[in-house]
Amino acid sequence: MTVWRPLDPGEPIGVVALSGPIDPERLARGIDALRNWGHPVSPAINLGDRAGYLAGSDDARLAGLTDLLDRGVRFFLGARGGYGVSRLLDRVPWRRMQDAGVVVVGFSDLTALINPLAQRTLQVHGPMVAAGLARQENSERLRELVYARPQGQTLFRFASPSVLRHGRAEGVVVGGNLSVLSSLMGTPWEPDFNDRVLVLEEVSEPPYRLDRLLTQLRGSASFGGVKALICGTLHACRPHAECLARWTDLVLESTSDRVPVVVGLPFGHGARNLAFPIGATVEIDTRRGAVIWST
């Protein structure tokens, strides 16, 4: 059974760099915002590393994670996304992290890490230290969430223009970045979509690639069991109007008439990236215009 372990008062927060190299100025602004929470901040030893498009070698990035685990850190924020997590999946200490109740906050490339971990302990799709945390609204929402007791908490409210298909559903949240999820198909880390509420967002993809990625995702044997589809931003997907129109067609044709579909919620690569739990049971009710963390 998946459990939720909120952040304890005074508990240290680790900052991990498992993907791309980090802009020092953005990192500094994010760490300043994080320190305002009143918790000790423990940076990974590879935060300043760069190896091409990665924050250090595979060994260095993995060592940054395991060193923090050795120091007893349980709560982690990703530094940024990009690419790199999938290179580490066969070496991640999954059992150790799950037994310790590790919680990872992230999005984008961290999609590949937080979904497998969510089988035991709820994880958080949300802003990262050098990718959105410095925005006050994002930071306040994340801080509110990580201290939360879940029953009845409203995660999102939305108006009728966001509803592509009406309905009500309840299920466990799975998902995140579309391209990362698609890359996990056929691997040991492929998510189970059956009876799940699927969340999707994407960045910098043209219409034909959105089509290709979603077509690959729905090729999963369990995709037909999706209970609801909740979409965040299609940030910097160009041409924008064509992307939105094509995305509307794609998500409707990919799901049955019984599956409620909502688009344009404030999460993903846009400026507003409001945190929510991965692995939690949520209720979506389009008539009420709400997504509620039920258990």
C-alpha positions in Angstrom: 0.0 0.0 0.0 1.3 3.4 -1.0 1.8 5.7 2.0 2.4 9.4 2.5 5.1 10.6 4.7 5.0 14.4 5.1 8.1 16.5 5.7 8.9 16.6 9.4 9.8 19.9 11.1 13.6 20.5 10.9 14.1 17.5 8.5 17.0 18.0 6.0 16.1 18.5 2.3 18.5 17.1 -0.2 19.1 18.6 -3.6 20.0 16.0 -6.3 21.3 16.5 -9.8 20.5 13.4 -11.8 19.9 15.0 -15.2 21.3 18.0 -17.0 23.9 20.5 -15.8 22.7 23.3 -13.6 22.7 27.1 -14.1 24.4 28.5 -11.0 22.3 31.6 -10.8 19.0 29.7 -11.0 20.3 27.2 -8.5 21.2 29.9 -6.1 17.8 31.5 -6.3 16.1 28.2 -5.8 18.2 27.3 -2.8 17.4 30.7 -1.3 13.7 30.0 -1.6 14.2 26.5 -0.1 16.1 27.8 2.9 13.2 30.1 3.7 11.3 27.0 4.6 13.5 26.7 7.7 15.1 23.3 6.9 18.8 22.4 6.5 19.6 22.1 2.8 22.0 19.3 1.8 23.4 19.7 -1.8 24.5 16.7 -3.7 28.3 16.5 -4.3 27.9 16.7 -8.1 25.7 19.9 -8.2 28.5 21.8 -9.9 29.6 19.0 -12.3 29.2 19.1 -16.1 29.8 16.4 -18.6 28.3 17.6 -21.9 24.5 17.6 -21.5 24.8 15.8 -18.1 25.4 17.0 -14.5 28.5 14.8 -14.4 29.2 11.2 -15.4 26.7 8.5 -14.6 28.9 7.5 -11.6 29.0 11.0 -10.3 25.3 11.6 -10.6 24.5 8.3 -8.9 27.1 9.1 -6.2 25.4 12.4 -5.5 22.2 10.5 -4.7 23.7 7.7 -2.6 25.9 10.1 -0.6 22.8 11.9 0.5 21.1 8.6 1.4 24.2 7.7 3.5 23.8 11.0 5.3 20.2 10.0 6.3 18.4 12.3 3.9 14.8 11.1 3.1 13.3 14.1 1.3 14.8 15.2 -2.0 14.2 17.9 -4.6 15.6 17.6 -8.0 17.8 20.4 -9.2 16.5 20.4 -12.8 15.4 18.2 -15.6 16.9 17.7 -19.1 18.1 14.2 -19.6 20.0 11.6 -17.6 17.7 9.7 -15.2 17.0 6.9 -17.6 20.7 6.2 -17.8 20.7 5.4 -14.1 17.5 3.4 -13.7 19.2 0.0 -13.6 21.6 1.2 -10.9 19.2 3.2 -8.7 19.0 1.7 -5.2 15.2 1.2 -5.4 14.8 -1.1 -2.4 16.9 1.1 -0.2 15.0 4.2 -1.2 11.6 2.5 -0.8 12.5 1.0 2.6 13.6 4.5 3.8 10.4 6.1 2.6 12.2 8.5 0.3 10.2 11.3 -1.3 11.4 12.9 -4.5 10.0 16.2 -5.8 10.5 16.8 -9.5 9.0 16.8 -13.0 10.3 16.5 -16.6 13.1 14.0 -16.6 12.4 13.0 -13.0 9.2 11.4 -14.2 11.3 8.3 -14.8 12.2 8.2 -11.1 9.1 9.3 -9.2 6.7 6.9 -10.8 8.5 3.7 -9.8 9.1 5.0 -6.3 5.4 5.9 -6.0 4.6 2.2 -5.7 5.6 2.3 -2.0 5.7 6.0 -0.9 3.9 8.9 -2.5 6.1 11.2 -4.6 5.6 14.8 -5.7 5.3 16.2 -9.3 6.4 19.7 -8.8 9.0 22.5 -9.3 12.7 21.8 -8.9 15.3 23.9 -7.3 16.7 25.5 -10.4 13.5 25.0 -12.4 10.5 26.9 -11.0 11.0 26.9 -7.2 12.1 30.5 -7.1 8.6 31.5 -8.2 6.7 32.3 -5.0 3.4 30.7 -6.0 5.2 27.4 -6.9 7.2 27.4 -3.7 4.2 28.2 -1.5 2.1 25.4 -3.1 4.9 22.9 -2.7 5.5 23.8 0.9 1.8 23.5 1.6 1.7 20.1 0.0 4.7 18.5 1.6 3.3 19.2 5.1 -0.2 18.1 4.1 -2.6 15.6 5.6 -4.3 14.4 2.5 -8.0 13.8 3.1 -10.1 16.2 1.1 -7.4 18.5 -0.1 -8.3 20.3 -3.4 -5.4 20.1 -5.7 -6.8 21.9 -8.7 -9.9 23.9 -9.7 -10.8 24.4 -13.3 -13.5 26.1 -15.4 -15.6 24.6 -18.2 -13.2 25.6 -21.0 -10.7 23.2 -19.6 -13.1 20.2 -19.9 -12.9 18.2 -23.1 -15.0 15.4 -21.9 -17.2 15.5 -18.8 -17.3 12.8 -16.1 -16.3 11.7 -12.7 -13.6 9.2 -11.8 -11.3 8.1 -9.0 -8.0 6.5 -9.2 -4.3 6.5 -8.4 -2.3 9.3 -10.1 0.5 8.2 -12.5 2.4 10.1 -15.2 4.2 13.3 -15.9 6.2 14.2 -19.0 4.9 12.5 -22.1 8.2 11.9 -23.9 9.8 10.4 -20.7 6.8 8.1 -20.1 6.9 7.0 -23.8 10.6 6.2 -23.5 9.8 3.8 -20.6 7.5 1.7 -22.7 8.8 -1.9 -23.0 11.2 -1.4 -20.0 11.0 -2.8 -16.5 9.9 0.7 -15.4 6.9 1.0 -17.7 4.0 2.4 -15.7 0.8 0.5 -15.1 -2.0 2.7 -16.4 -4.9 0.3 -15.5 -7.4 2.1 -13.2 -5.1 5.1 -13.0 -5.7 8.8 -13.4 -3.1 9.7 -16.0 -1.4 13.2 -16.0 0.6 14.4 -19.0 2.6 17.5 -19.9 5.1 18.3 -22.6 7.6 20.9 -23.8 9.0 22.0 -27.2 7.4 19.3 -29.3 5.7 20.0 -32.7 2.2 18.4 -33.5 3.5 15.3 -35.3 5.8 14.4 -32.4 3.0 14.9 -29.9 1.1 12.4 -32.1 4.0 10.0 -32.2 4.6 10.1 -28.5 1.0 9.6 -27.4 0.5 6.9 -30.0 3.5 5.0 -28.5 2.1 5.5 -25.0 -1.3 4.2 -25.8 0.3 1.1 -27.3 0.8 0.0 -23.7 -1.3 -3.1 -22.8 -2.7 -1.2 -19.8 -3.5 2.1 -21.4 -7.1 1.1 -22.1 -7.6 1.0 -18.4 -7.0 4.7 -17.8 -9.8 6.2 -15.6 -9.2 9.9 -16.4 -6.8 12.1 -18.3 -5.5 15.3 -16.8 -3.2 17.5 -19.0 -0.9 20.3 -17.9 0.9 22.7 -20.2 2.2 22.2 -23.7 5.0 24.7 -23.1 6.8 26.1 -26.2 5.1 23.5 -28.4 5.0 25.3 -31.8 3.0 26.3 -33.8 1.0 26.8 -30.6 -2.5 27.0 -31.9 -1.9 23.9 -34.1 -0.4 22.0 -31.2 -3.4 22.8 -29.0 -5.9 21.8 -31.7 -4.1 18.6 -32.5 -3.6 17.7 -28.8 -7.4 18.0 -28.3 -8.0 15.5 -31.1 -5.3 13.2 -29.9 -6.4 12.9 -26.2 -10.0 12.4 -27.2 -9.3 9.7 -29.8 -6.9 8.0 -27.4 -9.5 7.5 -24.6 -12.9 6.0 -24.4 -16.1 8.0 -24.1 -16.3 7.1 -20.4 -13.0 8.8 -19.6 -13.1 12.4 -18.4 -10.5 14.6 -20.0 -9.3 18.0 -18.7 -6.5 20.1 -20.3 -4.5 23.2 -19.5 -4.0 22.8 -15.8 -1.1 24.7 -14.3 1.6 22.1 -14.1 4.6 21.2 -16.3 7.2 23.4 -18.0 5.3 26.6 -17.8 5.9 29.4 -15.3 3.2 28.0 -13.0 4.0 24.5 -11.9 1.8 23.6 -9.0 2.8 20.5 -7.1 0.6 17.4 -6.7 1.2 13.8 -5.5 2.1 10.9 -7.7 0.7 7.6 -6.3 -2.1 9.2 -4.4 -5.8 8.4 -5.0 -7.6 11.4 -6.4 -11.1 12.2 -7.5 -11.8 14.3 -10.6 -15.3 15.7 -11.1 -15.7 17.9 -14.1 -19.1 19.2 -13.0 -17.6 20.5 -9.8 -14.5 21.6 -11.6 -12.1 20.0 -9.1 -9.3 17.5 -8.6 -9.4 16.3 -5.0 -6.8 14.3 -3.1 -9.1 11.7 -1.6 -6.7 9.3 0.1 
